[in-house]
Amino acid sequence: MIGGLFIYNHKGEVLISRVYRDDIGRNAVDAFRVNVIHARQQVRSPVTNIARTSFFHVKRSNIWLAAVTKQNVNAAMVFEFLYKMCDVMTAYFGKISEENIKNNFVLIYELLDEILDFGYPQNSETGALKTFITQQGIKSQHHTKEEQSQITSQVTGQIGWRREGIKYRRNELFLDVLESVNLLMSPQGQVLSAHVSGRVVMKSYLSGMPECKFGMNDKIVIDKQGKGGTTDDSGKSELGGSGKQSIAIDDCTFHQCVRLSKFDSERSISFIPPDGEYELMRYRTTKDIILPFRVIPLVREVGRTKLEVKVVIKSNFKPSLLAQKIEVRIPTPLNTSGVQVICMKGKAKYKASENAIVWKIKRMAGMKESQISAEIELLPTNDKKKWARPPISMNFEVPFAPSGLKVRYLKVFEPKLNYSDHDVIKWVRYIGRSGIYETRC
Amino acid sequence: MTDSKYFTTTKKGEIFELKAELNSDKKEKKKEAVKKVIASMTVGKDVSALFPDVVNCMQTDNLELKKLVYLYLMNYAKSQPDMAIMAVNTFVKDCEDPNPLIRALAVRTMGCIRVDKITEYLCEPLRKCLKDEDPYVRKTAAVCVAKLHDINAQLVEDQGFLDTLKDLISDSNPMVVANAVAALSEIAESHPNSNLLDLNPQTINKLLTALNECTEWGQIFILDCLANYMPRDDRESQSICERVTPRLSHANSAVVLSAVKVLMKFMEMLPKDLDYYGTLLKKLAPPLVTLLSAEPELQYVALRNINLIVQKRPEILKHEMKVFFVKYNDPIYVKLEKLDIMIRLASQANIAQVLAELKEYATEVDVDFVRKAVRAIGRCAIKVEQSAERCVSTLLDLIQTKVNYVVQEAIVVIKDIFRKYPNKYESVIATLCENLDSLDEPEARAAMIWIVGEYAERIDNADELLESFLEGFHDESTQVQLQLLTAIVKLFLKKPTETQELVQQVLSLATQDSDNPDLRDRGYIYWRLLSTDPVAAKEVVLAEKPLISEETDLIEPTLLEELICHIGTLASVYHKPPSAFVEGSRGVQHKRIPARAGSGESAESSDVGQSGPSEAPPAVIPSQGDLLGDLLNLDLAPPTATVPSVQPSMQMGAMDLLGGGLDSLMGAGLGVAPAAMPTALGIAPAVGGGLGDLFDLGGGVGMPTGSYVAPKTVWLPAMKAKGLEISGTFARRGGIIQMDLTLTNKAMSVMTDFAIQFNRNSFGLAPAGPLQVLTPLSPNQTIDVSLPLSTSGPVMKMEPLNNLQVAVKNNIDVFYFSCQYPLSLIFVEDGKMERQVFLATWKDIPNDNEAQFQIKDIHLNSDAASNKLQGSNIFTIAKRTVEGQDMLYQSVKLTNGIWVLAEMRIQTGNPNYTVNENQETWRML
């Protein structure tokens, strides 16, 4: 199991050091500093073995987190734990920075004591932790006996992510379908790989212990219902089937509140949600993806000292919708001496420090096209190696889900309290963003 | 409220100031002071001097302060054990606190204080906490048992905590169950043979129930524990799989990977024709792909594991090639791993896409990545024959880029392609030769020289090219020197007229001016070969080379199986068994995949949950026993167990050092030569050792007629031979020497085309016929073979004398091992000397040919001993009794005509024998 956990600043100074196991000595702290942080090289493996001690490390802005062990631990678990640790810290005091860590070091030690016991991760749900570890610290001793047992049963219980007795005057929930669409396209416009990785983020402000059921246009579910429908009412189901487009989900994973065995057997998504914001599910699709933009590059080398670049972008969605925050990044060679750009829409600039032409467009409607052309002057070099031609990348945001996912329903039942599904105010929003959206040139 | 100020106090006299503050009456001030102390501790300052003052702050109802003091205690208690006792009372009191959070805190902290005296006081509170009404306290106490066990294992056993811990597996609270499982698993690891984690269908059922209810971390503990269970039959295996598959949709990647581990392991037991088996295979792919959208560090862990899974079950991900395409912004460690998996998944169906990608990668920035991409193109060519041509042309394109490291890497892989497809792509040699000057890495230079030597007849200026390398011969690395030597010899054999001068130059450089033994040996061998028998030289040097195998980089099957059982863990990241990087007893256990469809054997071992510690892997060279021969050690390099496969001639290197005297003696028996003396002496002790063996092993069960046959031992473990295990022994039956072999196929593919060969050895042992393995050896099959041996093979003195180096070939590769035969093997049946001759010879033998030693602990009388020895062709010529001692005079004749005379003194009642051996000098046959 995890033998120790250290947090360093970018200089390699220790901000937090907590040792759980006897086989990890103080010299381990220095070994990591010397061999990894001070090496100042690109990290070539997130797991480093120094003198039979393994260091698992992640970096958040300029803070290093390292978990240390001498045993054959579950490596995936250690990284998941480090990420979780970051989440918990962020939930408590915001951004992970040297200043915030120093300001909250007592709290961090308290958290580390609670969520990692002898190197075994324990309940690390912020919702539960916040009931008894607070930034003020003193609060906890004023719990009544009932409150105390409520805390412990929540921390250890089946529903560790939600406490009882939550009350809202207005029962409300927000669903965000956030997708990032990834593309790798050849210069000829052939899709080399494309996938959408999506997340359903829920903000729930619901009283009591509500039982929820979430439905979407999952192909497997719709097909199953379609089949069921043909036996009793064929006409209706056909209508329904043609009206609703269903999508094939390659794979999905759920927050721990979702009953996985039920999903496995019936493919229904049922759960008691945590209070506030959390990520209900993640999913991945690869079929029938709507690619919001198409990038058509044209690069011509004119002699040894000049490049001509022309890039056309075409928007490929309903004309009534608007894409925002569009940015096209056209890489330029290292020996670029000057660039002249002409674009019809938006603003384009050559950024020498980033070796790229950055073309920004604030808004663009569907089924439109726009174009940029640039002349790049090059310094003559002796470098034999050809320019690697990194791909042209794109960023954007569109108000729909490129995978085609639709939320069909989210039903809420709270048997003990007197509010019904109809009383809950529900909001749904779809946002499609670019992930790694690249076209080779 | 900001705490960062505590980090900045670095004044002098700080400790003194802190002391004052800690003893302040004001609570706030105290707390501030403790915070400062903790901050100093964090940055590595020694604040242990404040121990009593900090401990004094412990008695407080302020929980935050208490936690801080506890943190301090955990750090310094060990250095101040006596003062740590001061804290005990508070701990014991806290364990009785009405607040469960405080009870748990106390028991948690106490377990972290590694002071013997404290652990004694810990037992009672811990016992109470294990049965506490509050689950939070129980789950903390469960972990505390593991802590205590780490400090004092005996105490935990004596106090019966292990049983209480086992009971917690049936606890009503899932988190208590999970922590109990984690603690028990860890304790069980340090007691490999204990039946601690008594996994049976009932407990498994409890675990599976808890699995649905506990936290993500608890699920990992439980799944990792489940993976150690051996289901009794395929039905149980299937039902466990069914209950584990829902975990594949968990958001936590570690839960997913641990579930994959359980499934990969238990799947092995399901019959392949079962529908469920196919369903399961299909279910595994999507979650594995999803792991690749996790954060980069987790992607890396996932990719290392997928690399194993792809080798074990390529069918799972064969359609998912695209997800392993490298993204421009992936961290380098992710890129390199993806590339590796791409090659493993490459097949005829997707090769075009793969090649297009690889070509793209070869223009990237990172040198390591580019090199690997170029190498990958070569591996594709070797793996998918249809693509070879395209690969070669891609490589040629890359060579045109003139980027130095790309060119070098390309040449190295082209050499391999030549070896895989001889006489197909030699047209590209001209292009390669153009780049000769730019090669500065040894591997690339060696590869290029190999190509020039191998295809010397097609390259007009091969001699010039090689000569240009020869100029800086001594500055080259050994790899290049060896290759250059061989290449020039090849050239000479192909074009003898023009290159005589060149070959002499290289031979003299290699033999006279070099101090590298390998190089010198190889030089001498070529020299002698060329000068004595050019035809033989041609046969040896220009022999047809075996084709290189498709996948030389596959993980060896037994290791792969073990790693599959460690999916998700560090072992699977390092691709090494835990014993390779974990100290102490923890890593020693080897895990195995269960056998398919409930064979009797696996049912037996299922009780333990995992097979016990496996025996130490047998060394390829058996240990030498008490051979006195070491005393007379000739200056011979010890025989290497794995002889490099490049040139067969290399192994003969040792011959030359004997100055040629030996082989003429042994072969033709030309009377006494001084040079032979040490050799002759060497035999006597070896025989002595052999005698000892005969007594030792033959004890009790009299075998008057046949010679003793030792039980078979493993000569070649499967780990070292891609799944082929060979064990064997030697026997002499009716004057015929036989080598009894047992071949076992532990790999997953069928083995065919077996052949065997011996290196030269001391007594000229050689196979008298081919190795008779008629049917192909399918996986898990074992076959016994008897190989008759003759003693007419080539002779070379070995060290030890009875060492035999063997090469076994099959369709996969050639493997080398060495073994030792009992010397009695070469004692011939007509070794009984005439009495008169014996007497005469005994006197003639000079004293320095005599050796004496004792054989201990043998309870036989002289007659029985004599009978027994006769069974092994050691003949008693005369017997005499002197002062209560039996003296036996014995003679032995070796296959090469050497006589050994022995006097054996047996004291009645004393189990020690003294043997005086006289070694006759060489005698004509």
Interface residues (C-beta under 8 A of the other chain):
Chain A: M1 E13 V14 L15 I16 S17 V19 Y20 R21 D22 D23 R26 V29 Q42 V43 R44 S45 P46 V47 N49 R52 S54 F56 H57 V58 T69 K70 Q71 N72 V73 N74 A75 A76 M77 F79 E80 F81 L82 Y83 E99 K102 N103 N104 F105 V106 Y109 E110 D113 D117 F118 Y120 P121 Q122 N123 S124 E125 F132 Q135 G137 I138 S140 Q141 H143 K145 Q148 S149 I151 T152 S153 V155 T156 G157 Q158 G160 L184 L192 S193 H195 S197 D250 D251 C252 T253 F254 H255 Q256 R259 L260 S261 F263 D264 E279 M281 R282 R284 K384 K385 K386 A388 R389 P390 P391 S393 I436 E438 R440
Chain B: M1 T2 D3 S4 Y6 F7 K35 I38 A39 T42 V43 G44 D61 N62 L63 E64 K67 L68 Y70 L71 N75 P98 N99 P100 L101 A104 R108 G111 C112 R114 D134 P135 Y136 V137 K139 T140 V143 C144 A146 K147 D150 N173 P174 M175 V176 N179 A182 E186 N212 E213 C214 T215 E216 W217 I220 F221 D224 R243 T245 P246 R247 S249 H250 A251 N252 S253 A254 V256 L257 S258 P286 P287 V289 T290 S293 E295 P296 E297 L298 Y300 V301 A302 K322 V323 F325 K327 Y328 N329 P331 I332 Y333 Q353 E357 E360 T363 E364 V365 T401 K402 V403 H566 G568 T569 L570 A571 S572 V573 Y574 P578 F581 V582 E583 R586 G587
